[in-house]
């Protein structure tokens, strides 16, 4: 039951995080500076797991394992932030749901595990949900295509990272693996500083008031989801449940988007109806996966 609840809760926290970060960027916060803040706050959150790390020697001979996952996490978070800054959340967030299919495809060759037929059905429904959630958009608009491209890049990076966490974290101890990969992402983020707007981190009070809680929430949900992957495995099932962020995203924007200055509800009845259909398909995928 815990395996079911944590990814669902992480999905809700993720949507709240993206709404907050998007609001901060709209208030003038610099994208690259916000990313650096996000990575260092995430590292601080992940370090909270260190006191629970298992006793015994650290497997330094396999240092490249958390390092590689850290690189993938860095690429995924960076692409995800670029998607947030370039378009609508009702495009960017659901498009990340394509990660479900990628994780299912990677599970067999990298983990040697078979994926139950019901999970494939749920993954296919999740992918169909992504299609409907981004339907009704003018194909000619470059910003939509850019948003989708960054979201798909983020999904691919996170998918490979998720499968590798399930494979390698048990050998380290999940509470030792998580801080190691988070520290890698924090160090890599320093390479973004030359891209940041000068003077550094001058986001203004409105920008900071949204970027800081958004980064904190992003770190908390990353910690929870990584814990599930490392301790319980079942990366395909966990990602199907985590895809409920498409449902949360729609509901929060429809009923509470104004609280975050989000106006995507004004896209029109047809567009929002198609996205609601996508949210329904995502919910069906979650039910199928949960009952299998």
C-alpha positions in Angstrom: 0.0 0.0 0.0 2.9 2.4 0.8 4.2 1.9 -2.7 0.9 3.1 -4.1 0.5 6.1 -1.8 4.0 7.7 -2.1 4.1 8.1 -5.9 0.6 9.5 -5.9 1.5 12.0 -3.2 4.7 12.8 -5.0 2.7 13.5 -8.2 0.6 16.1 -6.3 3.6 17.7 -4.8 5.3 17.9 -8.2 2.4 19.8 -9.7 2.4 22.3 -6.8 6.2 22.7 -7.3 5.8 23.4 -11.1 3.0 25.9 -10.5 5.2 27.7 -8.0 8.3 27.6 -10.2 6.4 28.7 -13.2 5.0 31.7 -11.2 8.5 32.6 -10.1 9.8 32.6 -13.7 6.8 34.7 -14.8 7.8 37.2 -12.1 11.1 37.6 -13.7 13.3 35.0 -11.9 16.2 33.9 -14.1 15.8 30.4 -15.5 19.5 29.4 -15.0 19.8 30.9 -11.6 16.5 29.2 -10.5 17.9 25.9 -11.7 21.1 26.3 -9.6 18.9 27.1 -6.6 16.8 24.1 -7.3 19.7 21.7 -7.5 21.3 22.9 -4.3 18.1 22.8 -2.3 17.4 19.4 -3.7 20.9 18.3 -2.6 20.1 19.7 0.9 16.9 17.7 1.0 18.6 14.5 -0.1 21.3 14.8 2.5 18.6 14.4 5.1 18.7 10.7 4.1 22.3 10.3 5.1 21.8 9.6 8.8 19.7 6.5 7.8 22.5 5.1 5.5 23.5 1.6 6.3 26.7 0.9 8.2 29.7 -0.6 6.4 32.2 0.4 3.7 31.1 2.7 0.9 31.5 0.9 -2.5 33.8 3.5 -4.0 34.8 1.2 -6.8 31.2 1.8 -8.2 31.3 5.6 -7.7 30.3 6.1 -11.4 26.9 4.6 -10.7 25.4 7.5 -8.6 27.5 9.9 -10.8 25.8 8.7 -14.0 22.3 8.8 -12.4 23.2 12.3 -11.2 24.1 13.4 -14.7 20.8 12.0 -16.0 18.9 13.8 -13.1 20.7 17.0 -14.0 19.7 16.7 -17.7 16.1 15.8 -16.8 15.7 18.7 -14.3 17.3 21.2 -16.7 15.1 20.0 -19.6 12.0 20.1 -17.4 12.7 23.7 -16.3 13.2 24.7 -19.9 9.8 23.1 -20.7 8.2 25.1 -17.9 9.7 28.3 -19.1 8.7 27.8 -22.7 5.1 26.9 -22.6 1.9 25.9 -20.8 2.0 23.5 -17.8 -0.9 21.6 -19.4 1.5 20.7 -22.2 4.8 20.3 -20.3 3.6 18.3 -17.3 1.4 15.7 -19.2 4.1 15.3 -21.9 6.4 14.0 -19.2 4.0 11.1 -18.9 5.7 9.6 -21.9 8.3 8.4 -19.4 6.0 5.6 -18.5 6.4 3.9 -21.9 10.2 4.5 -21.8 10.5 2.9 -18.4 8.5 -0.1 -19.4 10.7 -0.5 -22.5 13.9 -0.2 -20.5 12.9 -2.6 -17.7 13.4 -5.8 -19.7 16.9 -5.2 -21.1 18.4 -3.4 -18.1 16.7 -5.2 -15.2 15.8 -8.5 -16.7 12.3 -8.2 -15.4 9.1 -8.9 -17.4 6.4 -6.3 -17.4 2.9 -7.7 -16.8 0.4 -7.3 -19.6 -1.8 -5.1 -17.4 1.1 -2.7 -16.8 1.6 -2.4 -20.6 -2.1 -1.7 -21.0 -1.8 1.0 -18.2 1.3 2.4 -19.9 -0.5 2.6 -23.2 -3.4 4.4 -21.6 -1.0 6.8 -20.0 0.5 7.5 -23.4 -2.9 8.0 -24.9 -3.7 10.4 -22.1 -0.6 12.4 -22.9 -1.9 12.8 -26.5 -5.3 14.1 -25.4 -3.9 16.3 -22.7 -1.9 18.2 -25.3 -4.6 18.1 -28.0 -6.3 21.1 -29.5 -3.1 23.0 -29.9 -2.1 24.9 -33.1 0.6 22.8 -34.7 2.2 25.8 -36.3 3.1 27.4 -33.0 6.8 27.0 -32.4 6.6 27.4 -28.6 4.4 24.4 -28.3 6.8 22.2 -30.3 9.7 23.5 -28.2 7.8 22.7 -24.9 7.1 19.2 -26.1 10.7 18.7 -27.2 12.1 19.7 -23.8 9.5 17.6 -22.0 10.3 14.5 -24.0 14.0 15.0 -23.4 13.3 15.3 -19.7 11.2 12.2 -19.8 13.9 10.2 -21.5 16.6 11.3 -19.0 14.4 10.5 -16.0 13.3 7.2 -17.4 16.8 5.9 -17.8 17.7 7.3 -14.4 14.7 5.6 -12.7 15.6 2.2 -14.1 19.3 2.6 -13.1 18.3 3.7 -9.5 16.2 0.5 -9.2 19.2 -1.5 -10.4 22.1 0.1 -8.5 20.7 1.7 -5.3 20.2 -1.5 -3.4 24.0 -2.3 -3.7 24.8 1.1 -2.1 21.9 1.3 0.3 19.2 3.7 -1.0 19.9 6.3 1.8 23.5 6.5 0.7 22.8 6.4 -3.0 20.4 9.3 -2.9 22.7 11.9 -1.3 25.5 10.8 -3.6 23.6 11.5 -6.8 22.1 14.7 -5.5 25.6 16.1 -4.7 26.6 15.3 -8.3 23.7 17.4 -9.7 24.5 20.3 -7.3 28.1 20.3 -8.5 27.1 20.1 -12.2 24.7 23.0 -11.7 27.7 25.3 -11.1 28.3 25.0 -14.8 25.1 26.9 -15.4 26.3 30.1 -13.6 27.9 31.6 -16.6 24.5 31.4 -18.4 22.7 33.1 -15.5 21.6 36.8 -15.8 23.8 39.3 -14.1 23.9 40.2 -11.3 23.4 36.7 -10.0 20.2 35.7 -8.2 18.6 39.1 -8.3 15.1 37.6 -8.7 13.3 40.2 -6.7 11.1 39.5 -3.7 8.1 38.2 -5.8 10.5 35.8 -7.7 12.1 34.4 -4.6 8.8 34.0 -2.9 7.8 31.5 -5.5 11.1 30.0 -6.6 12.2 28.9 -3.1 9.0 27.0 -2.1 8.9 25.5 -5.6 12.5 24.2 -5.4 11.8 22.8 -1.9 8.7 21.0 -3.0 10.6 19.7 -6.1 13.3 18.3 -3.8 10.8 16.7 -1.4 9.0 14.9 -4.2 12.3 13.8 -5.8 13.4 12.4 -2.5 10.1 10.5 -2.0 10.0 9.1 -5.5 13.7 8.1 -5.5 13.2 6.3 -2.2 10.4 4.2 -3.7 12.6 3.3 -6.7 15.6 2.4 -4.6 13.8 0.6 -1.7 10.9 -1.1 -3.5 11.8 -1.2 -7.2 8.8 -1.6 -9.5 9.8 1.4 -11.5 7.1 0.8 -14.2 4.3 0.6 -11.6 5.7 3.6 -9.7 5.8 5.7 -12.9 2.3 4.8 -13.9 1.1 6.0 -10.5 3.3 9.1 -10.7 1.7 9.9 -14.0 -1.3 11.0 -12.0 0.4 14.3 -12.0 -1.4 14.8 -15.3 -4.7 14.6 -13.5 -3.6 16.7 -10.6 -2.2 19.3 -13.0 -5.5 19.6 -14.8 -7.6 19.8 -11.6 -5.3 22.3 -9.9 -5.1 24.6 -12.9 -8.9 24.4 -13.5 -10.0 25.0 -9.9 -7.0 26.9 -8.4 -4.8 28.1 -11.2 -5.8 31.7 -10.5 -4.0 31.4 -7.1 -0.7 30.9 -9.0 -1.5 33.5 -11.7 -2.1 30.7 -14.2 -4.5 31.5 -17.0 -4.4 28.2 -19.0 -8.1 27.6 -18.2 -8.9 30.3 -20.7 -7.6 28.1 -23.6 -11.2 27.3 -24.5 -13.8 24.7 -23.8 -12.7 22.3 -26.6 -9.1 22.3 -25.5 -9.9 21.8 -21.9 -12.4 19.1 -22.7 -9.8 17.1 -24.5 -7.4 17.6 -21.7 -10.1 16.4 -19.3 -10.5 13.2 -21.4 -6.7 12.7 -21.1 -7.0 13.1 -17.4 -9.7 10.4 -17.3 -7.5 8.0 -19.3 -4.7 8.6 -16.9 -6.9 7.8 -14.0 -8.0 4.6 -15.7 -4.3 3.6 -16.1 -3.7 4.2 -12.4 -6.7 2.0 -11.4 -5.5 -0.8 -13.7 -2.0 -0.7 -12.4 -3.1 -0.5 -8.8 -5.4 -3.6 -9.1 -2.8 -5.8 -11.0 
